[in-house]
Amino acid sequence: MLSTLPKLADRSFIYGFYLPTLLFSIVALILFQDCPAAKGLLDDLATKEITKAAYVLLMVWVMAIALLTLNNPLYRFLEGYTFPIWLAEPLKARNRESLQKALDEIKALFQRRNMEQGKFPPADLRRYRILRRDTANGMPSTSSDVLPTDFGNAIRAFELYSRDIYGADGVWVWLRLATVIPKDVVEQIQDSRTPIDFLINCCLYSFAIAALAFGRVIYAGFRQQPIVTTPVGSWLAFSAGGLLVAYLFYCWAVTRVPAWGNWVMTAYDCYLPALAKQLGCELPPAEAERIAFWNAFSRQLIYRRDPDGKLAFSVERAKFAAEAEKTKTPQAIALTINVENDTL
């Protein structure tokens, strides 16, 4: 679901990639305004030099395309997949502890609610609902799937929705599901992701501004330039402000992930049966058989064939399993999908 990228001239590209690049270019020019080249370019833009402005916009467009190619690596970094082990493991441990604490409290409140019935305090009921909502939207369902960052856990929460509910591995099934999702729904999903692209790209550029400003401070010290003749204070302010703004953009992006996730989960709820039909199958009416159906299909996408050379999923077997559930004949039931043997 992270693999679908916007076109190079549509609204998603302009908003998610071009606009952050344009803002970065403006701030970078201001940061280097004491340099002759940057000062000359700012003067030309101020006097509405059309040719120079066209070159600047073209350069910004090329930078935005370069940023587009970094989209997936940037997502993976912010999710924590590419963190070094010495940093990732302590963060995972902290998040696992936080998740387990929330799950324990939810379980305790649930048990109390069942025992106390109408005497359960309204404040505790609100606490129970908030905990369940925040945990579902911000964390995966099991501690083994926890990632080092809040951003990664928020995305992981909806990536695993299809596995938890239907037995389908969301990451691998998504591209197949996209073939049966109506175009307007795909556009809604992309529109819900675009603000996150904008925010994480602004986060990256803010960090770049902080690094450039601090680099100017280091360079001035290396050149032993007098502090009086160099705006070191403003560069330090740029550096500190860039780090602060990068963090704020990151936190904002985390809060926007559930809106994107809701659309992705809606696509699984509404169009998984259509994907089964596209595969030439009929979903079994029983929940256990449906889970086994999608689990087998996911295993085949991930591992291709089983170690014994057999396919984990076949249309004929899936059709027979669905018919077996309907007819309940002993011979058919014996050939239905074995749920226990079809786990990922």
Sequence and secondary structure as in RCSB ss.txt:
>XXXX:A:sequence
MLSTLPKLADRSFIYGFYLPTLLFSIVALILFQDCPAAKGLLDDLATKEITKAAYVLLMVWVMAIALLTLNNPLY
RFLEGYTFPIWLAEPLKARNRESLQKALDEIKALFQRRNMEQGKFPPADLRRYRILRRDTANGMPSTSSDVLPTD
FGNAIRAFELYSRDIYGADGVWVWLRLATVIPKDVVEQIQDSRTPIDFLINCCLYSFAIAALAFGRVIYAGFRQQ
PIVTTPVGSWLAFSAGGLLVAYLFYCWAVTRVPAWGNWVMTAYDCYLPALAKQLGCELPPAEAERIAFWNAFSRQ
LIYRRDPDGKLAFSVERAKFAAEAEKTKTPQAIALTINVENDTL
>XXXX:A:secstr
       SSSHHHIIIIIHHHHHHHHHHHHHTTTSHHHHHHHHHHHTT HHHHHHHHHHHHHHHHHHHHTHHHHH
HHHHTTTS HHHHHHHHHHHHHHHHHHHHHHHHHHHHHHHHGGGS HHHHHHHHHHHHHHHHHS SSGGG  SSH
HHHHHHHHHTHHHHHHS  HHHHHHHHTTTS HHHHHHHHHHHHHHHHHHHHHHHHHHHHHHHHHHHHHHHHTT 
 GGGS HHHHHHHHHHHHHHHHHHHHHHHHHHHHHHHHHHHHHHHHHHHHHHHTT    SSHHHHHHHHHHHHHH
HHHSB TTS BS  HHHHHHHHHHHHH  HHHHHTS  TGGG  
